[in-house]
């Protein structure tokens, strides 16, 4: 697939490397062309740097890998309001939360993915990749760690299929939670995880283990 990355930070680097290694054509664009060129050179695998407007054109998927407070400016700069992302799967991994606390910065009942859908009319927004640190995607198939579940939300089945394939290409297992009407719940989970982590607790210890469907759970009386 032809994948565009908007952003030059650690998540763009981690996923960009993983997708390029899997054989996809990856282009990176950011506010700094020099940073985009430096990152493309470092990643290798044929990754190229391009202007942000070029990164979003003619792509099979676009990753919006910028901080939540930079989303509006970046989308405006590429002409998203004019429909340039119409029909394109637009992956939203942003966490609009208070640093170190995890409380959501979006209004009551609102979601960041929903806001992105408003800013980019016609884009097929999929929430994904917002719960794990960027390093998780650098070499998931080489370090012996088990695959992780990547929860996703989106309204378009075809876009979910595309993102699901990209999840598998970096060693994850895609799991669709629902449409964008449920994405607020998924974003709240990120706030929960971030809040616990910064408070010094392991978020994994706060989630009960549920046996998978079909496993032998023993008899109950």
C-alpha positions as CSV (number, residue, x, y, z in Angstrom):
1,X,0.0,0.0,0.0
2,X,1.0,3.6,-0.4
3,X,1.0,5.1,3.1
4,X,1.4,8.8,4.1
5,X,2.7,9.8,7.5
6,X,1.8,13.3,8.8
7,X,4.4,13.9,11.5
8,X,8.0,13.2,12.3
9,X,7.9,12.0,15.9
10,X,8.5,8.7,17.6
11,X,5.1,7.1,16.6
12,X,5.6,8.1,12.9
13,X,9.1,6.6,13.1
14,X,8.0,3.4,14.7
15,X,5.0,2.6,12.5
16,X,6.8,4.0,9.4
17,X,9.7,1.6,9.9
18,X,7.4,-1.3,10.5
19,X,5.2,-0.7,7.5
20,X,8.2,0.0,5.2
21,X,9.8,-3.3,6.4
22,X,6.5,-5.1,5.5
23,X,6.9,-3.8,1.9
24,X,4.6,-0.8,1.9
25,X,5.5,2.5,0.1
26,X,5.9,5.1,2.9
27,X,6.1,8.9,2.5
28,X,6.7,11.2,5.5
29,X,5.8,14.9,5.7
30,X,5.9,17.4,8.6
31,X,6.2,21.0,9.4
32,X,10.0,20.7,9.1
33,X,11.1,19.3,5.7
34,X,14.6,18.8,7.2
35,X,13.2,16.6,10.0
36,X,11.2,14.6,7.5
37,X,14.2,14.0,5.3
38,X,16.4,13.1,8.3
39,X,13.8,10.6,9.5
40,X,13.3,9.1,6.0
41,X,17.1,8.6,5.6
42,X,17.3,7.0,9.1
43,X,14.4,4.5,8.5
44,X,15.6,3.3,5.1
45,X,13.5,0.7,3.3
46,X,12.8,3.2,0.6
47,X,11.0,5.6,2.9
48,X,10.8,9.1,1.3
49,X,10.2,12.6,2.5
50,X,7.6,14.8,0.9
51,X,5.6,18.0,1.4
52,X,2.6,17.4,3.7
53,X,0.2,18.1,0.8
54,X,2.0,15.4,-1.2
55,X,1.9,12.9,1.6
56,X,-2.0,12.9,1.7
57,X,-2.6,12.7,-2.1
58,X,-3.2,9.4,-3.7
59,X,-2.6,7.3,-0.6
60,X,-4.2,4.1,0.5
61,X,-4.0,5.3,4.1
62,X,-2.7,8.3,6.0
63,X,-1.5,8.3,9.6
64,X,-2.1,11.6,11.5
65,X,0.9,11.2,13.9
66,X,1.0,14.7,15.5
67,X,0.1,15.9,19.0
68,X,-3.5,16.6,19.6
69,X,-3.0,20.4,19.8
70,X,-1.4,20.4,16.4
71,X,-4.1,18.4,14.6
72,X,-6.2,21.4,13.4
73,X,-3.2,23.3,12.0
74,X,-1.8,20.2,10.2
75,X,-5.1,19.3,8.6
76,X,-5.6,22.9,7.6
77,X,-2.2,23.0,6.0
78,X,-2.9,20.0,3.7
79,X,-6.4,21.3,2.7
80,X,-8.4,18.7,4.5
81,X,-11.4,21.0,4.8
82,X,-11.5,21.1,1.0
83,X,-12.0,17.3,0.8
84,X,-8.5,16.2,-0.2
85,X,-8.8,13.2,2.2
86,X,-12.2,12.2,0.8
87,X,-12.4,8.4,0.8
88,X,-9.0,8.0,2.4
89,X,-8.6,5.9,5.6
90,X,-7.2,8.4,8.1
91,X,-5.7,6.8,11.2
92,X,-6.0,8.8,14.4
93,X,-3.6,7.7,17.2
94,X,-3.9,11.0,19.1
95,X,-4.4,11.3,22.8
96,X,-6.1,14.6,23.8
97,X,-5.4,14.3,27.5
98,X,-3.9,16.3,30.3
99,X,-0.2,15.3,30.5
100,X,0.5,13.0,33.5
101,X,-3.1,13.0,34.5
102,X,-5.0,11.5,31.7
103,X,-8.2,13.5,31.8
104,X,-9.7,14.1,28.4
105,X,-9.4,17.6,27.0
106,X,-12.3,17.2,24.6
107,X,-15.8,18.4,25.7
108,X,-18.3,16.3,27.4
109,X,-19.5,13.6,25.0
110,X,-17.1,14.6,22.3
111,X,-14.1,12.7,20.9
112,X,-10.9,13.6,19.2
113,X,-11.6,11.3,16.3
114,X,-15.0,12.9,15.9
115,X,-13.3,16.3,15.7
116,X,-10.9,15.0,13.1
117,X,-13.8,13.7,11.0
118,X,-15.3,17.2,11.1
119,X,-12.0,18.8,10.1
120,X,-11.5,16.4,7.2
121,X,-14.8,15.9,5.5
122,X,-15.1,12.7,3.6
123,X,-12.1,11.1,5.3
124,X,-12.6,7.5,6.6
125,X,-11.4,8.1,10.2
126,X,-10.2,5.1,12.2
127,X,-9.0,5.4,15.8
128,X,-6.1,3.1,16.4
129,X,-2.5,2.8,17.7
130,X,-3.2,5.2,20.6
131,X,-2.6,2.9,23.6
132,X,1.0,1.6,23.1
133,X,4.3,3.5,23.1
134,X,6.0,4.0,19.7
135,X,8.8,1.5,20.7
136,X,6.3,-1.3,20.7
137,X,6.1,-1.2,16.9
138,X,9.8,-0.9,16.1
139,X,10.6,-4.7,16.0
140,X,7.5,-6.6,17.3
141,X,8.3,-9.7,15.4
142,X,11.9,-10.0,16.5
143,X,11.9,-9.7,20.3
144,X,9.8,-12.6,21.2
145,X,7.0,-10.6,22.7
146,X,3.4,-11.8,22.2
147,X,1.2,-9.9,19.8
148,X,-0.9,-7.1,21.3
149,X,-4.5,-6.3,20.6
150,X,-5.0,-3.0,18.8
151,X,-8.5,-1.7,19.6
152,X,-10.0,0.3,16.8
153,X,-13.1,2.4,16.1
154,X,-14.4,3.5,12.7
155,X,-17.6,3.8,10.6
156,X,-16.3,2.6,7.3
157,X,-15.8,-1.2,7.0
158,X,-13.3,-0.9,4.1
159,X,-11.1,1.5,6.1
160,X,-11.2,-0.8,9.1
161,X,-10.0,-3.6,6.8
162,X,-7.1,-1.5,5.6
163,X,-6.1,-0.4,9.1
164,X,-6.5,-4.0,10.3
165,X,-4.0,-5.2,7.7
166,X,-1.6,-2.5,8.8
167,X,-2.0,-3.5,12.4
168,X,-1.1,-7.1,11.5
169,X,1.9,-5.9,9.5
170,X,3.5,-4.5,12.7
171,X,2.7,-7.6,14.8
172,X,-0.6,-6.6,16.3
173,X,-4.1,-8.1,16.3
174,X,-6.9,-5.8,15.2
175,X,-10.1,-5.6,17.2
176,X,-12.9,-3.4,16.1
177,X,-14.8,-2.0,19.1
178,X,-17.5,-0.2,17.1
179,X,-18.1,2.9,15.1
180,X,-17.1,6.5,15.8
181,X,-20.1,6.7,18.2
182,X,-18.0,4.5,20.6
183,X,-14.6,6.2,20.1
184,X,-15.0,8.4,23.1
185,X,-15.0,5.2,25.2
186,X,-11.8,4.1,23.6
187,X,-10.2,7.5,24.2
188,X,-11.2,7.3,27.8
189,X,-9.3,4.0,28.1
190,X,-6.2,5.8,27.1
191,X,-6.7,8.4,29.8
192,X,-7.2,5.6,32.3
193,X,-4.0,3.9,31.2
194,X,-2.0,7.1,31.2
195,X,-3.3,8.2,34.6
196,X,-2.4,4.9,36.2
197,X,1.1,4.8,34.6
198,X,2.0,8.3,35.7
199,X,0.8,7.5,39.2
200,X,3.2,4.6,39.4
201,X,0.8,1.7,38.8
202,X,1.0,-1.0,36.2
203,X,-2.3,-0.5,34.1
204,X,-2.2,-4.3,33.3
205,X,-2.7,-5.1,37.0
206,X,-5.9,-3.1,37.0
207,X,-7.6,-5.1,34.2
208,X,-8.9,-8.6,35.1
209,X,-7.9,-11.5,33.0
210,X,-10.8,-12.9,31.1
211,X,-10.4,-16.4,29.5
212,X,-10.8,-16.4,25.8
213,X,-14.1,-17.7,24.3
214,X,-13.9,-21.5,24.1
215,X,-11.3,-22.0,26.8
216,X,-11.9,-24.4,29.6
217,X,-13.0,-22.3,32.6
218,X,-14.0,-25.3,34.7
219,X,-17.3,-26.1,36.3
220,X,-19.2,-23.6,38.4
221,X,-21.8,-24.4,41.1
